[in-house]
Structure formats: C-alpha cells, structure tokens
Amino acid sequence: MDVQVYKQRLLDLETSLSNRLARDAARGRGQVSDTAEDEADASVADESKSENFTEVELEATLLGEIRDALQRVENGTYGRCAVDGGLMDPKRLDAVPWARYCIKHQKLLEAASRPRPTL
C-alpha cells in the first residue's frame, strides 16, 4: 500500500474542508437578520442559522478525523485497525481514507452503539 498516495488525498481533503469550514462559519455568522418583519421571519432566520452551524459542526468533526489520520501517517500506524493492528483492506481506505477501524471492527462498534429494543 502506497501510504503517500493516501497522505496526499488526506492533505487535499484537509485543505478543502478547512476552506469550506471557514467559509460556512463566516456565512453562519453573517446571517443576522437586519430587521425581521415578524416572528415568522425571525424563526426562519434562526432555523437557517442553526442548520449552518450544524453543518459546520459536522465538517469540524470530519476535519478532526482527517487530521487524526494524518497523524497516523506520521507515526506509521496509518492503514492499521485501531483495535487489533491488522492491515486494512485498501478498498476501505479508498472509500474512507480517514478510517480508523477495519470493516469488521467498524461494524461491531456501530452495532454496539445502536439502541437495543426494550420490551
């Protein structure tokens, strides 16, 4: 596996996401209603601002994951599952270059975090 190819993809993603994050944050801060005509207008403006900040939050989380992956590249653990240290399938890294877990362990983690039905 050519880690440098993945490193470059991650760096490109980091740059793109950082730029988008800064732009979205500025747009969210700039959405201040000059003079709301009525409560409905104010409500729509608040909802729009909330959606922008939610998007920024998701982007910030993804940016953190990308930066964590770049750190794994630097310390030589990129492409290894964080649970058992096994090599990840390159198809997994092609799809999600910031992946921390192999497919098996990712599925186990997702299953464990799902709420269990109650009777």
C-alpha positions as a LaTeX table, in Angstrom:
\begin{tabular}{lrrr}
\hline
Residue & $x$ (\AA) & $y$ (\AA) & $z$ (\AA) \\
\hline
Met1 & 0.00 & 0.00 & 0.00 \\
Asp2 & 1.34 & 3.40 & $-1.01$ \\
Val3 & 0.75 & 5.48 & 2.11 \\
Gln4 & 1.97 & 8.64 & 0.35 \\
Val5 & $-0.98$ & 8.48 & $-2.07$ \\
Tyr6 & $-3.38$ & 8.37 & 0.88 \\
Lys7 & $-1.44$ & 11.12 & 2.64 \\
Gln8 & $-1.84$ & 13.40 & $-0.37$ \\
Arg9 & $-5.58$ & 12.64 & $-0.56$ \\
Leu10 & $-5.92$ & 13.43 & 3.13 \\
Leu11 & $-3.97$ & 16.67 & 2.76 \\
Asp12 & $-6.17$ & 17.70 & $-0.17$ \\
Leu13 & $-9.30$ & 16.86 & 1.84 \\
Glu14 & $-7.96$ & 18.79 & 4.82 \\
Thr15 & $-7.33$ & 21.90 & 2.73 \\
Ser16 & $-10.70$ & 21.71 & 1.01 \\
Leu17 & $-12.60$ & 21.10 & 4.22 \\
Ser18 & $-10.71$ & 23.81 & 6.13 \\
Asn19 & $-11.59$ & 26.33 & 3.44 \\
Arg20 & $-15.24$ & 25.26 & 3.35 \\
Leu21 & $-15.43$ & 25.31 & 7.15 \\
Ala22 & $-14.11$ & 28.86 & 7.33 \\
Arg23 & $-16.50$ & 29.99 & 4.59 \\
Asp24 & $-19.52$ & 28.26 & 6.19 \\
Ala25 & $-18.70$ & 29.64 & 9.64 \\
Ala26 & $-18.43$ & 33.16 & 8.22 \\
Arg27 & $-21.69$ & 32.72 & 6.34 \\
Gly28 & $-23.41$ & 31.47 & 9.50 \\
Arg29 & $-22.18$ & 34.45 & 11.50 \\
Gly30 & $-23.25$ & 36.77 & 8.69 \\
Gln31 & $-26.83$ & 35.55 & 8.67 \\
Val32 & $-28.07$ & 38.12 & 11.09 \\
Ser33 & $-31.47$ & 39.37 & 10.16 \\
Asp34 & $-31.26$ & 43.13 & 9.78 \\
Thr35 & $-34.86$ & 43.71 & 10.66 \\
Ala36 & $-37.17$ & 40.76 & 10.87 \\
Glu37 & $-40.59$ & 41.66 & 9.56 \\
Asp38 & $-42.35$ & 39.42 & 12.07 \\
Glu39 & $-41.83$ & 36.42 & 14.32 \\
Ala40 & $-42.13$ & 34.00 & 11.39 \\
Asp41 & $-39.27$ & 35.75 & 9.55 \\
Ala42 & $-37.17$ & 35.64 & 12.71 \\
Ser43 & $-37.95$ & 31.95 & 13.14 \\
Val44 & $-36.90$ & 31.14 & 9.57 \\
Ala45 & $-33.69$ & 33.11 & 10.04 \\
Asp46 & $-32.95$ & 31.24 & 13.30 \\
Glu47 & $-33.59$ & 27.87 & 11.66 \\
Ser48 & $-31.30$ & 28.71 & 8.76 \\
Lys49 & $-28.54$ & 29.79 & 11.13 \\
Ser50 & $-28.98$ & 26.59 & 13.15 \\
Glu51 & $-28.66$ & 24.45 & 10.01 \\
Asn52 & $-25.46$ & 26.25 & 9.02 \\
Phe53 & $-23.91$ & 25.73 & 12.44 \\
Thr54 & $-24.91$ & 22.04 & 12.41 \\
Glu55 & $-23.19$ & 21.65 & 9.06 \\
Val56 & $-20.11$ & 23.43 & 10.41 \\
Glu57 & $-20.08$ & 21.07 & 13.40 \\
Leu58 & $-20.17$ & 18.01 & 11.13 \\
Glu59 & $-17.42$ & 19.45 & 8.95 \\
Ala60 & $-15.29$ & 20.19 & 12.02 \\
Thr61 & $-15.72$ & 16.60 & 13.22 \\
Leu62 & $-14.67$ & 15.24 & 9.83 \\
Leu63 & $-11.71$ & 17.62 & 9.74 \\
Gly64 & $-10.60$ & 16.25 & 13.12 \\
Glu65 & $-10.83$ & 12.69 & 11.77 \\
Ile66 & $-8.76$ & 13.65 & 8.74 \\
Arg67 & $-6.12$ & 15.26 & 10.94 \\
Asp68 & $-6.05$ & 12.16 & 13.16 \\
Ala69 & $-5.46$ & 10.06 & 10.03 \\
Leu70 & $-2.59$ & 12.34 & 9.00 \\
Gln71 & $-1.09$ & 11.86 & 12.45 \\
Arg72 & $-1.34$ & 8.08 & 11.96 \\
Val73 & 0.54 & 8.51 & 8.66 \\
Glu74 & 3.29 & 10.36 & 10.51 \\
Asn75 & 3.60 & 7.81 & 13.31 \\
Gly76 & 3.48 & 4.82 & 10.97 \\
Thr77 & 0.13 & 3.35 & 12.03 \\
Tyr78 & $-1.96$ & 4.51 & 9.07 \\
Gly79 & $-3.85$ & 1.69 & 7.40 \\
Arg80 & $-3.87$ & $-0.45$ & 10.54 \\
Cys81 & $-7.02$ & $-1.10$ & 12.56 \\
Ala82 & $-7.00$ & 0.73 & 15.88 \\
Val83 & $-8.50$ & $-2.32$ & 17.60 \\
Asp84 & $-6.19$ & $-5.16$ & 16.58 \\
Gly85 & $-3.46$ & $-3.51$ & 14.50 \\
Gly86 & $-4.30$ & $-5.60$ & 11.44 \\
Leu87 & $-3.87$ & $-4.16$ & 7.98 \\
Met88 & $-6.97$ & $-2.61$ & 6.49 \\
Asp89 & $-8.22$ & $-3.53$ & 3.05 \\
Pro90 & $-7.09$ & $-0.83$ & 0.59 \\
Lys91 & $-10.69$ & $-0.68$ & $-0.70$ \\
Arg92 & $-11.71$ & 0.51 & 2.76 \\
Leu93 & $-9.10$ & 3.28 & 2.68 \\
Asp94 & $-10.05$ & 4.21 & $-0.88$ \\
Ala95 & $-13.64$ & 4.72 & 0.27 \\
Val96 & $-12.86$ & 6.32 & 3.65 \\
Pro97 & $-9.21$ & 7.42 & 3.75 \\
Trp98 & $-9.58$ & 8.63 & 7.36 \\
Ala99 & $-10.88$ & 5.22 & 8.53 \\
Arg100 & $-9.62$ & 4.22 & 11.95 \\
Tyr101 & $-11.06$ & 0.70 & 12.02 \\
Cys102 & $-11.26$ & $-2.22$ & 9.62 \\
Ile103 & $-14.72$ & $-3.12$ & 8.33 \\
Lys104 & $-15.16$ & $-5.92$ & 10.89 \\
His105 & $-14.46$ & $-3.72$ & 13.89 \\
Gln106 & $-16.34$ & $-0.73$ & 12.46 \\
Lys107 & $-19.47$ & $-2.89$ & 12.14 \\
Leu108 & $-19.02$ & $-4.19$ & 15.70 \\
Leu109 & $-18.67$ & $-0.64$ & 17.04 \\
Glu110 & $-21.74$ & 0.53 & 15.14 \\
Ala111 & $-23.78$ & $-2.45$ & 16.35 \\
Ala112 & $-22.72$ & $-1.80$ & 19.95 \\
Ser113 & $-23.80$ & 1.84 & 19.75 \\
Arg114 & $-27.29$ & 1.11 & 18.41 \\
Pro115 & $-30.06$ & 1.35 & 20.95 \\
Arg116 & $-31.43$ & $-2.02$ & 21.92 \\
Pro117 & $-35.19$ & $-2.56$ & 21.71 \\
Thr118 & $-36.95$ & $-2.76$ & 25.03 \\
Leu119 & $-39.93$ & $-4.95$ & 25.81 \\
\hline
\end{tabular}
